[in-house]
Amino acid sequence: MVYYSALSFTTALDLLGTFAFAVSGIRWASTKKFDWFGAYAIGLVTAIGGGTTRDLLLNATPFWMQDASYLVITGAALLATLLFRNRLFRWGRALFLFDSIGLGLFTVVGVGKSLAAGFPFWVCIPMGAITGSVGGVLRDVLLNEVPLLFRKDIYALACIAGGNVYMVCYRSGLPASLTELLAALTVMAIRVVAVRYHVQLPFLKPMDAEHEDKGNKE
């Protein structure tokens, strides 16, 4: 735990985000009728995929190889899902909130760890987005789905917005815990508002579709 032993509040956010993302991944695995081990594997990839990618890019030992808590927490997420699956799976909003919470918390963790490693903010903000979103990309690829990151939904942009809030608060001299909380809430709020009010990015039309539209207008 030498890598971030001083970031106790960030560590707490990291563990909470791990649980949230693991539940999200396990839930999606259940839609593909995975067995318990497969569901655990998907939950683990969802929870640690982004952080592992971040650490490799930062030339650091992946965090979960230094602390078994992440493997245990994923197991706890699987157990909680098995015990309360009827309630969780019926309430789609709860599952969306788990994903949004994990996204916000992991974004903050990614920015904080990159900053602690001595990188400038123009590196830290993308690292926050990678930490928050790559686990979901790996989950979707393993489940043979188009990654949510590449659809119209506001996802990675929410991470970038949260990273910018982190930067502003940090440079304003706010306490670290408040800075992290505000940044995480920004990511969550953007995700919730975007989905609630159907705020989406325009999608890229294929070239033949554009020509077809012009032909129809003529």
VOLOTOR-182212 format. One record per residue (C-alpha): residue in three letters; y, z, x. Coordinates in steps of 0.2 Angstrom, whole numbers, always signed. Layout:
N
pt residu: ALA	yy: Y	zz: Z	xx: X
...
***
This chain:
218
pt residu: MET	yy: +0	zz: +0	xx: +0
pt residu: VAL	yy: +11	zz: -1	xx: +15
pt residu: TYR	yy: +19	zz: -18	xx: +9
pt residu: TYR	yy: +28	zz: -9	xx: -6
pt residu: SER	yy: +25	zz: +9	xx: -4
pt residu: ALA	yy: +44	zz: +13	xx: -6
pt residu: LEU	yy: +45	zz: +3	xx: -23
pt residu: SER	yy: +36	zz: +16	xx: -34
pt residu: PHE	yy: +45	zz: +10	xx: -50
pt residu: THR	yy: +41	zz: -8	xx: -46
pt residu: THR	yy: +23	zz: -3	xx: -43
pt residu: ALA	yy: +23	zz: +5	xx: -60
pt residu: LEU	yy: +30	zz: -11	xx: -68
pt residu: ASP	yy: +17	zz: -21	xx: -58
pt residu: LEU	yy: +2	zz: -11	xx: -65
pt residu: LEU	yy: +9	zz: -12	xx: -83
pt residu: GLY	yy: +11	zz: -30	xx: -81
pt residu: THR	yy: -6	zz: -32	xx: -74
pt residu: PHE	yy: -13	zz: -24	xx: -90
pt residu: ALA	yy: -2	zz: -35	xx: -101
pt residu: PHE	yy: -7	zz: -51	xx: -93
pt residu: ALA	yy: -25	zz: -46	xx: -92
pt residu: VAL	yy: -26	zz: -43	xx: -111
pt residu: SER	yy: -17	zz: -60	xx: -114
pt residu: GLY	yy: -30	zz: -69	xx: -103
pt residu: ILE	yy: -45	zz: -60	xx: -111
pt residu: ARG	yy: -38	zz: -64	xx: -128
pt residu: TRP	yy: -37	zz: -83	xx: -124
pt residu: ALA	yy: -54	zz: -82	xx: -116
pt residu: SER	yy: -61	zz: -76	xx: -132
pt residu: THR	yy: -55	zz: -92	xx: -141
pt residu: LYS	yy: -67	zz: -102	xx: -129
pt residu: LYS	yy: -81	zz: -90	xx: -133
pt residu: PHE	yy: -83	zz: -84	xx: -115
pt residu: ASP	yy: -95	zz: -69	xx: -111
pt residu: TRP	yy: -89	zz: -53	xx: -105
pt residu: PHE	yy: -89	zz: -57	xx: -87
pt residu: GLY	yy: -80	zz: -74	xx: -90
pt residu: ALA	yy: -67	zz: -65	xx: -100
pt residu: TYR	yy: -65	zz: -52	xx: -86
pt residu: ALA	yy: -63	zz: -66	xx: -74
pt residu: ILE	yy: -50	zz: -75	xx: -84
pt residu: GLY	yy: -40	zz: -59	xx: -87
pt residu: LEU	yy: -41	zz: -56	xx: -68
pt residu: VAL	yy: -35	zz: -73	xx: -64
pt residu: THR	yy: -21	zz: -72	xx: -76
pt residu: ALA	yy: -16	zz: -55	xx: -69
pt residu: ILE	yy: -16	zz: -58	xx: -51
pt residu: GLY	yy: -14	zz: -77	xx: -49
pt residu: GLY	yy: +5	zz: -77	xx: -48
pt residu: GLY	yy: +6	zz: -62	xx: -36
pt residu: THR	yy: -7	zz: -69	xx: -25
pt residu: THR	yy: +2	zz: -86	xx: -24
pt residu: ARG	yy: +18	zz: -77	xx: -20
pt residu: ASP	yy: +10	zz: -66	xx: -6
pt residu: LEU	yy: +2	zz: -81	xx: +2
pt residu: LEU	yy: +19	zz: -90	xx: +2
pt residu: LEU	yy: +27	zz: -75	xx: +9
pt residu: ASN	yy: +13	zz: -74	xx: +23
pt residu: ALA	yy: +7	zz: -57	xx: +16
pt residu: THR	yy: -10	zz: -50	xx: +12
pt residu: PRO	yy: -13	zz: -52	xx: -7
pt residu: PHE	yy: -8	zz: -36	xx: -15
pt residu: TRP	yy: -25	zz: -34	xx: -24
pt residu: MET	yy: -34	zz: -34	xx: -8
pt residu: GLN	yy: -25	zz: -18	xx: -3
pt residu: ASP	yy: -27	zz: -9	xx: -19
pt residu: ALA	yy: -42	zz: -9	xx: -31
pt residu: SER	yy: -31	zz: -3	xx: -45
pt residu: TYR	yy: -28	zz: -21	xx: -51
pt residu: LEU	yy: -47	zz: -24	xx: -53
pt residu: VAL	yy: -49	zz: -7	xx: -62
pt residu: ILE	yy: -35	zz: -11	xx: -74
pt residu: THR	yy: -42	zz: -28	xx: -78
pt residu: GLY	yy: -58	zz: -19	xx: -83
pt residu: ALA	yy: -48	zz: -7	xx: -94
pt residu: ALA	yy: -39	zz: -21	xx: -102
pt residu: LEU	yy: -56	zz: -29	xx: -106
pt residu: LEU	yy: -63	zz: -12	xx: -113
pt residu: ALA	yy: -47	zz: -10	xx: -124
pt residu: THR	yy: -49	zz: -28	xx: -130
pt residu: LEU	yy: -67	zz: -25	xx: -135
pt residu: LEU	yy: -63	zz: -8	xx: -144
pt residu: PHE	yy: -47	zz: -14	xx: -153
pt residu: ARG	yy: -51	zz: -33	xx: -154
pt residu: ASN	yy: -50	zz: -34	xx: -173
pt residu: ARG	yy: -32	zz: -27	xx: -173
pt residu: LEU	yy: -26	zz: -36	xx: -158
pt residu: PHE	yy: -33	zz: -53	xx: -163
pt residu: ARG	yy: -27	zz: -52	xx: -181
pt residu: TRP	yy: -9	zz: -48	xx: -175
pt residu: GLY	yy: -4	zz: -64	xx: -165
pt residu: ARG	yy: +13	zz: -57	xx: -162
pt residu: ALA	yy: +6	zz: -42	xx: -152
pt residu: LEU	yy: -3	zz: -55	xx: -141
pt residu: PHE	yy: +13	zz: -65	xx: -138
pt residu: LEU	yy: +22	zz: -48	xx: -134
pt residu: PHE	yy: +9	zz: -44	xx: -121
pt residu: ASP	yy: +12	zz: -61	xx: -113
pt residu: SER	yy: +31	zz: -59	xx: -114
pt residu: ILE	yy: +30	zz: -41	xx: -107
pt residu: GLY	yy: +19	zz: -47	xx: -92
pt residu: LEU	yy: +30	zz: -62	xx: -89
pt residu: GLY	yy: +46	zz: -50	xx: -88
pt residu: LEU	yy: +38	zz: -37	xx: -77
pt residu: PHE	yy: +29	zz: -49	xx: -65
pt residu: THR	yy: +46	zz: -58	xx: -63
pt residu: VAL	yy: +54	zz: -42	xx: -58
pt residu: VAL	yy: +40	zz: -37	xx: -46
pt residu: GLY	yy: +41	zz: -54	xx: -38
pt residu: VAL	yy: +59	zz: -54	xx: -35
pt residu: GLY	yy: +59	zz: -36	xx: -29
pt residu: LYS	yy: +44	zz: -39	xx: -16
pt residu: SER	yy: +52	zz: -55	xx: -9
pt residu: LEU	yy: +69	zz: -46	xx: -7
pt residu: ALA	yy: +60	zz: -31	xx: +2
pt residu: ALA	yy: +52	zz: -44	xx: +13
pt residu: GLY	yy: +69	zz: -49	xx: +19
pt residu: PHE	yy: +71	zz: -66	xx: +10
pt residu: PRO	yy: +87	zz: -72	xx: +2
pt residu: PHE	yy: +90	zz: -73	xx: -16
pt residu: TRP	yy: +88	zz: -92	xx: -17
pt residu: VAL	yy: +70	zz: -89	xx: -12
pt residu: CYS	yy: +67	zz: -72	xx: -21
pt residu: ILE	yy: +71	zz: -80	xx: -38
pt residu: PRO	yy: +58	zz: -94	xx: -37
pt residu: MET	yy: +46	zz: -81	xx: -31
pt residu: GLY	yy: +49	zz: -71	xx: -46
pt residu: ALA	yy: +46	zz: -86	xx: -57
pt residu: ILE	yy: +30	zz: -90	xx: -47
pt residu: THR	yy: +24	zz: -72	xx: -49
pt residu: GLY	yy: +27	zz: -72	xx: -68
pt residu: SER	yy: +20	zz: -90	xx: -72
pt residu: VAL	yy: +7	zz: -96	xx: -60
pt residu: GLY	yy: -6	zz: -84	xx: -67
pt residu: GLY	yy: -4	zz: -92	xx: -84
pt residu: VAL	yy: -5	zz: -109	xx: -77
pt residu: LEU	yy: -22	zz: -105	xx: -68
pt residu: ARG	yy: -28	zz: -97	xx: -84
pt residu: ASP	yy: -24	zz: -113	xx: -94
pt residu: VAL	yy: -32	zz: -124	xx: -81
pt residu: LEU	yy: -48	zz: -114	xx: -81
pt residu: LEU	yy: -48	zz: -115	xx: -101
pt residu: ASN	yy: -45	zz: -133	xx: -100
pt residu: GLU	yy: -28	zz: -132	xx: -109
pt residu: VAL	yy: -11	zz: -140	xx: -104
pt residu: PRO	yy: -2	zz: -126	xx: -95
pt residu: LEU	yy: +11	zz: -118	xx: -106
pt residu: LEU	yy: +23	zz: -119	xx: -91
pt residu: PHE	yy: +23	zz: -138	xx: -93
pt residu: ARG	yy: +26	zz: -138	xx: -112
pt residu: LYS	yy: +42	zz: -138	xx: -121
pt residu: ASP	yy: +42	zz: -119	xx: -122
pt residu: ILE	yy: +55	zz: -109	xx: -113
pt residu: TYR	yy: +44	zz: -100	xx: -100
pt residu: ALA	yy: +48	zz: -103	xx: -82
pt residu: LEU	yy: +67	zz: -104	xx: -86
pt residu: ALA	yy: +66	zz: -87	xx: -93
pt residu: CYS	yy: +60	zz: -80	xx: -76
pt residu: ILE	yy: +74	zz: -89	xx: -67
pt residu: ALA	yy: +86	zz: -82	xx: -79
pt residu: GLY	yy: +79	zz: -64	xx: -76
pt residu: GLY	yy: +80	zz: -67	xx: -58
pt residu: ASN	yy: +98	zz: -71	xx: -59
pt residu: VAL	yy: +101	zz: -56	xx: -69
pt residu: TYR	yy: +92	zz: -46	xx: -55
pt residu: MET	yy: +103	zz: -54	xx: -42
pt residu: VAL	yy: +120	zz: -50	xx: -51
pt residu: CYS	yy: +114	zz: -32	xx: -54
pt residu: TYR	yy: +108	zz: -30	xx: -37
pt residu: ARG	yy: +125	zz: -36	xx: -29
pt residu: SER	yy: +134	zz: -25	xx: -41
pt residu: GLY	yy: +127	zz: -10	xx: -34
pt residu: LEU	yy: +117	zz: -4	xx: -49
pt residu: PRO	yy: +102	zz: +7	xx: -46
pt residu: ALA	yy: +86	zz: -2	xx: -42
pt residu: SER	yy: +77	zz: +5	xx: -58
pt residu: LEU	yy: +91	zz: -1	xx: -69
pt residu: THR	yy: +92	zz: -18	xx: -61
pt residu: GLU	yy: +73	zz: -21	xx: -63
pt residu: LEU	yy: +73	zz: -15	xx: -81
pt residu: LEU	yy: +88	zz: -26	xx: -86
pt residu: ALA	yy: +80	zz: -41	xx: -77
pt residu: ALA	yy: +63	zz: -38	xx: -86
pt residu: LEU	yy: +71	zz: -36	xx: -103
pt residu: THR	yy: +81	zz: -52	xx: -100
pt residu: VAL	yy: +65	zz: -62	xx: -97
pt residu: MET	yy: +57	zz: -54	xx: -112
pt residu: ALA	yy: +72	zz: -57	xx: -124
pt residu: ILE	yy: +74	zz: -75	xx: -119
pt residu: ARG	yy: +55	zz: -78	xx: -123
pt residu: VAL	yy: +56	zz: -69	xx: -139
pt residu: VAL	yy: +72	zz: -78	xx: -145
pt residu: ALA	yy: +66	zz: -95	xx: -139
pt residu: VAL	yy: +50	zz: -93	xx: -149
pt residu: ARG	yy: +58	zz: -85	xx: -164
pt residu: TYR	yy: +71	zz: -98	xx: -166
pt residu: HIS	yy: +61	zz: -113	xx: -159
pt residu: VAL	yy: +72	zz: -116	xx: -144
pt residu: GLN	yy: +64	zz: -129	xx: -134
pt residu: LEU	yy: +67	zz: -141	xx: -120
pt residu: PRO	yy: +67	zz: -159	xx: -124
pt residu: PHE	yy: +51	zz: -167	xx: -119
pt residu: LEU	yy: +49	zz: -183	xx: -108
pt residu: LYS	yy: +44	zz: -198	xx: -118
pt residu: PRO	yy: +33	zz: -211	xx: -110
pt residu: MET	yy: +41	zz: -227	xx: -105
pt residu: ASP	yy: +31	zz: -238	xx: -118
pt residu: ALA	yy: +37	zz: -226	xx: -132
pt residu: GLU	yy: +55	zz: -228	xx: -127
pt residu: HIS	yy: +53	zz: -247	xx: -128
pt residu: GLU	yy: +44	zz: -246	xx: -144
pt residu: ASP	yy: +58	zz: -235	xx: -152
pt residu: LYS	yy: +71	zz: -248	xx: -146
pt residu: GLY	yy: +60	zz: -262	xx: -154
pt residu: ASN	yy: +59	zz: -253	xx: -170
pt residu: LYS	yy: +78	zz: -251	xx: -171
pt residu: GLU	yy: +81	zz: -269	xx: -168
***
